[in-house]
Amino acid sequence: MPYKKAYLWVTLVVLLTIPAFWRGYFGQFTDAPWEMHFHAATATGWMILLATQAWAAHRKDRLALHRTLGRASLFYFPLFMASAMVIVWSMAKATAFGDSIIYEAHGEGLGAYDLLSVLAVAWFFHEALKERHNVHVHARFMIGTLFMLLGPVLARLFAIPLFITLGGSYEPPVVFYAALVVAQFVIAGIAVWLWRAAPVKGRRPMAIVALLVAAQLVLFSVARLSDAWRELFMAIGATSPAIWMALGCVIGALVAWRGWQAGKRRPHKDTAPGAVPAE
């Protein structure tokens, strides 16, 4: 099973969310809107699930826990997707009606970036379930879901020293854009490093992660230049969040069901620890 210390790195990402989102969330916890609480809880829960599964997968006396959490993820994932779609809606609302200079400058770009993240997470989870009998592919697709959450964390962390260094010469939206570019390059670099370290049969997931991280940056940059997309995105902010919650929940449920069913038809000699045999 690859990534023996993955649970430590996932735990580090969880801890990094505190300083990264201190100004926008933790520092004003009681005043934060419900959708931020919902997403913070489900995204943190997803990362804790990844860390615990990675830890259990490398301990023979905890394989039953790995199996149980794998099955539980089928029911948890729709909630995670529902919260992710609600966050996209909240970003559209902030772009249309908010008073943030970041969303005024980059709202439509961030919306396109996040939509790609949501779709990528869904696809990675589907592939992880489908390939759950192939340890090298399964583990890397599961970790791939974490990579789609890294951008917002690292961009905010990198923005702090960049604001200190460049804040007097450049407007905040420009500094934030620079921080996001740096974050994406760092994430892509990590993905490429993990791709090179993987055996041939396990390289595909990290290659896709690296390509998607690059695509996020391109999409963010291009979407910022589209007036048509900005109008459409702001229109999303005028709709009911219940629509996007329901859509995310349905997408999550379909992904979990289809991935699980596909995995039943793909037995592999390198069965993942604790994986349920193909039926």
The 8 nearest C-alpha neighbors of each residue, nearest first, counted from 0:
[[1, 134, 135, 2, 57, 271, 3, 56],
 [2, 0, 3, 135, 138, 134, 139, 5],
 [3, 1, 5, 4, 0, 53, 138, 6],
 [2, 4, 5, 1, 57, 0, 53, 54],
 [5, 3, 2, 6, 7, 8, 54, 53],
 [6, 4, 2, 8, 7, 3, 53, 9],
 [5, 7, 50, 9, 53, 4, 8, 54],
 [8, 6, 10, 5, 9, 4, 11, 50],
 [9, 7, 11, 5, 10, 6, 12, 4],
 [8, 10, 12, 6, 11, 7, 50, 5],
 [9, 11, 13, 7, 8, 12, 6, 14],
 [12, 10, 8, 14, 9, 13, 15, 7],
 [11, 13, 15, 9, 14, 10, 8, 16],
 [14, 12, 10, 11, 16, 15, 9, 43],
 [15, 13, 11, 12, 16, 17, 10, 18],
 [16, 14, 12, 17, 13, 18, 11, 19],
 [15, 17, 19, 14, 13, 20, 18, 152],
 [16, 18, 15, 19, 20, 21, 14, 25],
 [19, 17, 21, 20, 16, 15, 156, 22],
 [20, 18, 16, 156, 155, 17, 152, 21],
 [21, 19, 23, 24, 17, 18, 22, 16],
 [22, 20, 25, 26, 18, 24, 17, 23],
 [23, 21, 26, 20, 24, 25, 27, 19],
 [22, 24, 20, 21, 25, 26, 27, 31],
 [23, 25, 20, 21, 27, 28, 26, 22],
 [26, 24, 21, 28, 27, 20, 22, 23],
 [25, 27, 21, 22, 24, 28, 23, 20],
 [28, 26, 25, 24, 30, 29, 31, 23],
 [27, 29, 25, 31, 30, 24, 26, 36],
 [28, 30, 31, 27, 32, 25, 26, 24],
 [31, 29, 27, 28, 32, 24, 33, 26],
 [30, 32, 28, 29, 27, 24, 35, 33],
 [33, 31, 34, 35, 30, 36, 29, 28],
 [32, 34, 36, 35, 37, 31, 38, 30],
 [33, 35, 37, 36, 32, 38, 85, 86],
 [36, 34, 38, 37, 33, 32, 39, 31],
 [37, 35, 33, 39, 34, 38, 40, 32],
 [38, 36, 34, 40, 35, 39, 82, 33],
 [37, 39, 82, 35, 41, 40, 36, 42],
 [38, 40, 36, 42, 37, 41, 35, 43],
 [39, 41, 43, 37, 38, 42, 44, 36],
 [40, 42, 44, 38, 79, 43, 39, 45],
 [43, 41, 45, 44, 39, 40, 38, 46],
 [44, 42, 46, 40, 45, 41, 39, 47],
 [43, 45, 41, 47, 42, 46, 40, 48],
 [46, 44, 48, 42, 43, 47, 41, 49],
 [45, 47, 49, 43, 48, 44, 50, 42],
 [48, 46, 50, 44, 49, 45, 51, 43],
 [47, 49, 45, 51, 46, 50, 52, 44],
 [50, 48, 46, 52, 47, 51, 53, 45],
 [51, 49, 6, 47, 53, 48, 52, 9],
 [50, 52, 54, 48, 53, 49, 55, 47],
 [51, 53, 55, 65, 49, 54, 50, 56],
 [52, 54, 50, 56, 51, 6, 55, 49],
 [53, 55, 51, 52, 56, 6, 57, 50],
 [56, 54, 61, 52, 58, 65, 57, 53],
 [55, 57, 53, 54, 58, 272, 65, 62],
 [58, 56, 55, 54, 3, 59, 0, 53],
 [59, 57, 61, 55, 60, 56, 62, 54],
 [58, 60, 61, 62, 57, 56, 55, 272],
 [59, 61, 58, 62, 63, 55, 64, 57],
 [62, 60, 55, 64, 58, 63, 59, 65],
 [63, 61, 273, 65, 64, 59, 60, 56],
 [62, 64, 66, 65, 61, 273, 67, 60],
 [63, 65, 67, 61, 62, 66, 68, 55],
 [66, 64, 62, 52, 68, 63, 55, 67],
 [67, 65, 273, 63, 69, 64, 68, 274],
 [66, 68, 64, 70, 69, 65, 63, 71],
 [69, 67, 71, 65, 70, 66, 72, 64],
 [70, 68, 66, 72, 67, 71, 65, 73],
 [69, 71, 67, 72, 68, 73, 66, 74],
 [70, 72, 68, 73, 69, 74, 67, 75],
 [71, 73, 75, 69, 74, 70, 76, 68],
 [74, 72, 255, 71, 70, 76, 75, 69],
 [73, 75, 72, 71, 76, 77, 252, 70],
 [76, 74, 72, 78, 77, 73, 71, 79],
 [75, 77, 79, 78, 72, 74, 73, 251],
 [78, 76, 251, 248, 80, 252, 79, 75],
 [79, 77, 81, 76, 80, 75, 248, 82],
 [78, 80, 76, 41, 82, 77, 81, 83],
 [79, 81, 247, 83, 77, 78, 82, 251],
 [82, 80, 247, 244, 248, 78, 84, 79],
 [81, 83, 38, 85, 79, 80, 84, 37],
 [84, 82, 80, 86, 85, 81, 79, 38],
 [85, 83, 87, 81, 86, 82, 247, 243],
 [86, 84, 88, 82, 87, 83, 244, 243],
 [85, 87, 89, 83, 88, 84, 90, 82],
 [86, 88, 84, 90, 85, 89, 110, 91],
 [87, 89, 85, 91, 86, 90, 236, 92],
 [90, 88, 86, 92, 91, 87, 93, 85],
 [91, 89, 93, 87, 92, 88, 94, 86],
 [90, 92, 236, 88, 94, 233, 89, 93],
 [236, 91, 93, 89, 95, 90, 94, 96],
 [94, 92, 97, 90, 96, 91, 95, 89],
 [95, 93, 91, 106, 102, 92, 103, 97],
 [94, 96, 233, 92, 93, 97, 91, 236],
 [95, 97, 93, 92, 94, 98, 236, 233],
 [98, 96, 93, 99, 94, 95, 92, 102],
 [97, 99, 100, 96, 93, 103, 102, 94],
 [100, 98, 101, 102, 97, 103, 93, 94],
 [99, 101, 103, 102, 104, 98, 172, 171],
 [102, 100, 104, 172, 99, 103, 105, 106],
 [103, 101, 106, 105, 94, 104, 99, 100],
 [102, 104, 100, 101, 94, 106, 105, 99],
 [105, 103, 101, 102, 100, 106, 172, 223],
 [106, 104, 102, 108, 107, 101, 103, 109],
 [107, 105, 102, 94, 109, 108, 103, 110],
 [106, 108, 110, 229, 109, 105, 223, 222],
 [109, 107, 219, 223, 222, 105, 111, 110],
 [110, 108, 112, 106, 111, 107, 105, 113],
 [109, 111, 107, 113, 108, 112, 106, 114],
 [110, 112, 114, 108, 109, 113, 219, 107],
 [113, 111, 109, 215, 219, 110, 115, 114],
 [114, 112, 116, 110, 115, 111, 109, 117],
 [115, 113, 117, 111, 116, 112, 110, 118],
 [114, 116, 118, 113, 112, 117, 119, 111],
 [117, 115, 113, 119, 114, 147, 118, 120],
 [116, 118, 114, 120, 119, 115, 113, 121],
 [119, 117, 121, 115, 116, 120, 122, 114],
 [118, 120, 116, 122, 121, 117, 115, 123],
 [121, 119, 144, 123, 117, 122, 118, 116],
 [122, 120, 118, 124, 119, 123, 125, 117],
 [121, 123, 125, 119, 124, 120, 126, 118],
 [124, 122, 126, 120, 140, 125, 121, 119],
 [123, 125, 127, 121, 126, 122, 120, 141],
 [124, 126, 258, 122, 128, 123, 127, 254],
 [125, 127, 129, 123, 128, 124, 130, 122],
 [128, 126, 137, 124, 140, 130, 125, 129],
 [129, 127, 258, 131, 125, 126, 259, 130],
 [262, 128, 130, 126, 258, 261, 127, 131],
 [131, 129, 127, 137, 133, 132, 128, 262],
 [130, 132, 137, 128, 133, 129, 127, 271],
 [133, 131, 270, 271, 267, 130, 266, 134],
 [134, 132, 269, 270, 130, 131, 136, 135],
 [135, 133, 271, 137, 136, 138, 0, 269],
 [136, 134, 201, 133, 137, 138, 1, 139],
 [135, 137, 201, 139, 134, 138, 133, 140],
 [136, 138, 127, 131, 134, 130, 140, 139],
 [139, 137, 141, 140, 136, 135, 134, 142],
 [138, 140, 142, 136, 141, 137, 204, 143],
 [139, 141, 143, 127, 123, 137, 142, 204],
 [140, 142, 138, 143, 139, 144, 127, 124],
 [143, 141, 139, 145, 144, 140, 138, 146],
 [142, 144, 140, 146, 141, 145, 139, 208],
 [143, 145, 120, 142, 146, 147, 141, 123],
 [146, 144, 148, 143, 142, 147, 149, 46],
 [147, 145, 149, 143, 148, 144, 142, 186],
 [146, 148, 145, 116, 144, 149, 120, 150],
 [149, 147, 145, 146, 150, 151, 144, 152],
 [148, 150, 146, 152, 147, 151, 153, 145],
 [149, 151, 153, 152, 148, 154, 182, 183],
 [152, 150, 154, 153, 149, 155, 148, 179],
 [153, 151, 149, 150, 155, 19, 154, 16],
 [152, 154, 156, 155, 150, 182, 151, 157],
 [155, 153, 179, 178, 182, 157, 151, 156],
 [156, 154, 158, 19, 153, 157, 152, 151],
 [155, 157, 153, 19, 158, 154, 159, 152],
 [158, 156, 154, 178, 159, 155, 153, 160],
 [157, 159, 161, 155, 178, 156, 160, 162],
 [158, 160, 162, 157, 161, 156, 163, 155],
 [161, 159, 163, 162, 158, 157, 164, 156],
 [160, 162, 158, 164, 163, 159, 165, 157],
 [163, 161, 166, 165, 159, 160, 164, 158],
 [164, 162, 160, 161, 166, 165, 159, 167],
 [163, 165, 161, 162, 166, 160, 167, 168],
 [166, 164, 162, 168, 167, 161, 163, 169],
 [167, 165, 162, 169, 168, 163, 164, 170],
 [166, 168, 165, 169, 164, 170, 163, 162],
 [169, 167, 165, 166, 170, 164, 162, 174],
 [170, 168, 166, 165, 167, 173, 171, 174],
 [169, 171, 173, 172, 174, 166, 168, 167],
 [172, 170, 174, 173, 175, 169, 166, 101],
 [173, 171, 175, 101, 174, 170, 176, 104],
 [174, 172, 176, 171, 175, 170, 169, 177],
 [173, 175, 171, 177, 176, 172, 178, 162],
 [176, 174, 178, 172, 177, 173, 158, 171],
 [175, 177, 173, 179, 174, 178, 172, 180],
 [176, 178, 174, 180, 175, 179, 181, 173],
 [179, 177, 175, 154, 158, 181, 157, 176],
 [178, 180, 154, 182, 176, 181, 177, 183],
 [181, 179, 177, 183, 182, 178, 176, 184],
 [182, 180, 178, 184, 179, 183, 185, 177],
 [183, 181, 179, 185, 154, 180, 153, 184],
 [182, 184, 186, 180, 185, 181, 187, 179],
 [183, 185, 187, 181, 182, 186, 188, 180],
 [186, 184, 188, 182, 183, 187, 181, 189],
 [187, 185, 183, 189, 188, 184, 182, 190],
 [188, 186, 209, 190, 184, 189, 185, 212],
 [187, 189, 185, 191, 186, 190, 184, 192],
 [188, 190, 192, 186, 187, 191, 193, 185],
 [189, 191, 187, 193, 209, 188, 192, 205],
 [192, 190, 194, 188, 193, 189, 187, 195],
 [191, 193, 189, 195, 194, 190, 188, 196],
 [194, 192, 196, 190, 191, 195, 197, 189],
 [195, 193, 191, 205, 202, 197, 192, 196],
 [194, 196, 192, 193, 197, 191, 202, 198],
 [197, 195, 193, 194, 192, 198, 202, 191],
 [198, 196, 194, 202, 195, 201, 193, 199],
 [199, 197, 201, 200, 202, 196, 135, 195],
 [198, 200, 202, 201, 197, 203, 195, 194],
 [199, 201, 198, 202, 135, 136, 203, 197],
 [202, 200, 135, 136, 198, 199, 197, 203],
 [203, 201, 194, 199, 197, 204, 200, 205],
 [202, 204, 206, 205, 201, 207, 200, 136],
 [205, 203, 207, 206, 140, 202, 139, 208],
 [206, 204, 208, 194, 207, 190, 203, 202],
 [205, 207, 203, 209, 208, 204, 194, 202],
 [206, 208, 210, 204, 205, 209, 211, 203],
 [207, 209, 205, 211, 206, 210, 212, 204],
 [210, 208, 187, 212, 206, 190, 207, 211],
 [211, 209, 207, 213, 208, 212, 214, 206],
 [210, 212, 214, 208, 213, 209, 215, 207],
 [213, 211, 215, 209, 214, 210, 187, 208],
 [212, 214, 210, 211, 216, 215, 209, 217],
 [215, 213, 211, 217, 212, 216, 218, 210],
 [216, 214, 212, 218, 112, 213, 217, 219],
 [215, 217, 219, 213, 214, 218, 220, 212],
 [218, 216, 214, 220, 219, 215, 221, 213],
 [219, 217, 215, 221, 220, 216, 222, 214],
 [220, 218, 108, 216, 112, 222, 217, 221],
 [219, 221, 217, 218, 223, 222, 216, 108],
 [222, 220, 218, 223, 224, 219, 217, 225],
 [221, 223, 108, 225, 224, 219, 220, 218],
 [224, 222, 108, 221, 220, 225, 107, 105],
 [223, 225, 222, 221, 226, 220, 108, 229],
 [226, 224, 222, 228, 227, 223, 229, 221],
 [225, 227, 229, 228, 230, 224, 223, 222],
 [228, 226, 230, 225, 229, 231, 232, 224],
 [227, 229, 231, 225, 230, 226, 232, 222],
 [230, 228, 226, 232, 107, 227, 231, 233],
 [231, 229, 233, 227, 228, 232, 234, 226],
 [232, 230, 228, 234, 229, 233, 227, 235],
 [231, 233, 229, 235, 234, 230, 91, 228],
 [232, 234, 95, 91, 236, 230, 235, 231],
 [235, 233, 231, 237, 236, 232, 230, 238],
 [236, 234, 232, 233, 237, 238, 91, 88],
 [92, 235, 237, 91, 233, 234, 238, 88],
 [236, 238, 234, 235, 92, 239, 233, 95],
 [239, 237, 235, 236, 240, 234, 242, 88],
 [238, 240, 241, 242, 237, 243, 236, 235],
 [241, 239, 243, 242, 85, 244, 238, 88],
 [240, 242, 244, 239, 243, 245, 85, 246],
 [243, 241, 245, 240, 244, 239, 246, 238],
 [244, 242, 246, 240, 245, 241, 84, 85],
 [243, 245, 81, 241, 247, 246, 242, 85],
 [244, 246, 248, 242, 243, 247, 241, 249],
 [247, 245, 243, 249, 248, 244, 250, 242],
 [248, 246, 81, 80, 250, 244, 249, 245],
 [247, 249, 77, 81, 245, 251, 246, 250],
 [250, 248, 252, 246, 251, 247, 253, 245],
 [251, 249, 247, 253, 248, 252, 254, 246],
 [252, 250, 77, 248, 254, 249, 253, 80],
 [251, 253, 249, 255, 77, 254, 250, 248],
 [254, 252, 256, 250, 255, 251, 257, 249],
 [255, 253, 251, 257, 252, 256, 125, 258],
 [256, 254, 252, 258, 73, 253, 257, 259],
 [255, 257, 253, 259, 258, 254, 252, 260],
 [256, 258, 260, 254, 259, 255, 253, 261],
 [259, 257, 125, 129, 128, 261, 255, 260],
 [260, 258, 262, 256, 128, 261, 257, 255],
 [259, 261, 257, 263, 262, 258, 256, 264],
 [262, 260, 129, 258, 263, 259, 264, 257],
 [129, 263, 261, 265, 259, 264, 260, 128],
 [264, 262, 277, 260, 261, 278, 265, 259],
 [263, 265, 262, 261, 266, 277, 260, 278],
 [264, 266, 262, 263, 267, 261, 129, 130],
 [267, 265, 277, 132, 264, 263, 268, 262],
 [268, 266, 132, 269, 133, 270, 265, 130],
 [267, 269, 270, 266, 133, 132, 271, 134],
 [270, 268, 133, 267, 134, 132, 271, 135],
 [271, 269, 132, 133, 268, 267, 134, 272],
 [270, 272, 134, 132, 274, 133, 131, 273],
 [273, 271, 274, 56, 62, 270, 0, 134],
 [272, 274, 62, 66, 65, 63, 271, 275],
 [275, 273, 271, 272, 66, 276, 131, 132],
 [274, 276, 273, 277, 66, 132, 278, 131],
 [277, 275, 274, 278, 266, 263, 132, 270],
 [278, 276, 263, 266, 275, 264, 262, 265],
 [277, 263, 276, 264, 275, 266, 262, 260]]
